[in-house]
Amino acid sequence: MTSPIDVIDADRVIPVEEQRSTLVTLVAAVLLAAVAMGAPILVARSHPGDDDVAGETAKKPVSLVGITVPGRDGGDLVCRSRTSYNDSVQRWTCGETVVTAKSGGTTDDPDLALARYVRMQLLDREPDTSDVEDLGGDARLKRADRPKGRLVAVSVPQEESSSVYFTFAGGDPDALAQPLIDDIRSQEDANVR
């Protein structure tokens, strides 16, 4: 009786056709496995989720760390969110204006902190504090004209040496930023009384 091991001939040469057939089968199996593993990801990306409406992101209040930008109508400013789960900066599209928000540390110099944030947004070499406006307390305002249009940046102080930095760019950034600026000034006036 011969065992299966005795039947295998070590000197046997596998024909080229058999090698090709084996290679084609292997490549097909790998491609099929890749498609099977990748299909759920592609379907999930193409399928609108709970936050999506007709392929566009849902409208959400422009808000970060408890600070919500007021709208011109007296309610909250509500725009399409453009932020993915791994972004460190929150983004919204409000018509032609893009609003960004980021929470960050504040130095002993709130003018310099806002100027540094604007420098990061505009990719400037040095922070410019010459046109930073004091809104009261440590809140600050900076407007910058750039080739793509005006940028309005507002810093709102938080507890424990941190601030929320909002930027408004494109479209009419002054109009969208003004309710936030007015709100900060009215709170400062209330604190002074």
ChimeraX attribute file (.defattr): number of C-alpha atoms within 10 A of each C-alpha:
attribute: neighborCount
match mode: 1-to-1
recipient: residues
	/A:1	4
	/A:2	6
	/A:3	7
	/A:4	7
	/A:5	7
	/A:6	9
	/A:7	8
	/A:8	9
	/A:9	8
	/A:10	7
	/A:11	6
	/A:12	7
	/A:13	7
	/A:14	8
	/A:15	8
	/A:16	9
	/A:17	9
	/A:18	10
	/A:19	11
	/A:20	11
	/A:21	10
	/A:22	12
	/A:23	12
	/A:24	12
	/A:25	12
	/A:26	12
	/A:27	11
	/A:28	12
	/A:29	12
	/A:30	12
	/A:31	12
	/A:32	12
	/A:33	12
	/A:34	11
	/A:35	12
	/A:36	11
	/A:37	11
	/A:38	11
	/A:39	12
	/A:40	11
	/A:41	11
	/A:42	11
	/A:43	10
	/A:44	10
	/A:45	10
	/A:46	10
	/A:47	12
	/A:48	14
	/A:49	14
	/A:50	8
	/A:51	12
	/A:52	14
	/A:53	11
	/A:54	9
	/A:55	11
	/A:56	13
	/A:57	19
	/A:58	16
	/A:59	18
	/A:60	15
	/A:61	17
	/A:62	25
	/A:63	20
	/A:64	17
	/A:65	11
	/A:66	8
	/A:67	13
	/A:68	15
	/A:69	22
	/A:70	22
	/A:71	18
	/A:72	14
	/A:73	8
	/A:74	8
	/A:75	11
	/A:76	16
	/A:77	21
	/A:78	19
	/A:79	20
	/A:80	20
	/A:81	23
	/A:82	18
	/A:83	14
	/A:84	10
	/A:85	6
	/A:86	7
	/A:87	10
	/A:88	11
	/A:89	14
	/A:90	20
	/A:91	22
	/A:92	23
	/A:93	20
	/A:94	22
	/A:95	11
	/A:96	11
	/A:97	20
	/A:98	22
	/A:99	26
	/A:100	23
	/A:101	22
	/A:102	18
	/A:103	19
	/A:104	16
	/A:105	14
	/A:106	20
	/A:107	13
	/A:108	9
	/A:109	9
	/A:110	23
	/A:111	24
	/A:112	18
	/A:113	21
	/A:114	29
	/A:115	23
	/A:116	19
	/A:117	20
	/A:118	26
	/A:119	15
	/A:120	13
	/A:121	13
	/A:122	12
	/A:123	11
	/A:124	11
	/A:125	9
	/A:126	11
	/A:127	17
	/A:128	17
	/A:129	16
	/A:130	10
	/A:131	12
	/A:132	19
	/A:133	14
	/A:134	15
	/A:135	18
	/A:136	16
	/A:137	14
	/A:138	16
	/A:139	23
	/A:140	24
	/A:141	22
	/A:142	21
	/A:143	18
	/A:144	15
	/A:145	10
	/A:146	10
	/A:147	5
	/A:148	9
	/A:149	12
	/A:150	16
	/A:151	25
	/A:152	23
	/A:153	26
	/A:154	28
	/A:155	31
	/A:156	23
	/A:157	21
	/A:158	18
	/A:159	6
	/A:160	8
	/A:161	12
	/A:162	15
	/A:163	24
	/A:164	22
	/A:165	25
	/A:166	28
	/A:167	24
	/A:168	25
	/A:169	25
	/A:170	18
	/A:171	17
	/A:172	18
	/A:173	22
	/A:174	18
	/A:175	14
	/A:176	22
	/A:177	25
	/A:178	17
	/A:179	19
	/A:180	21
	/A:181	20
	/A:182	13
	/A:183	13
	/A:184	20
	/A:185	17
	/A:186	14
	/A:187	12
	/A:188	15
	/A:189	11
	/A:190	9
	/A:191	10
	/A:192	8
	/A:193	5
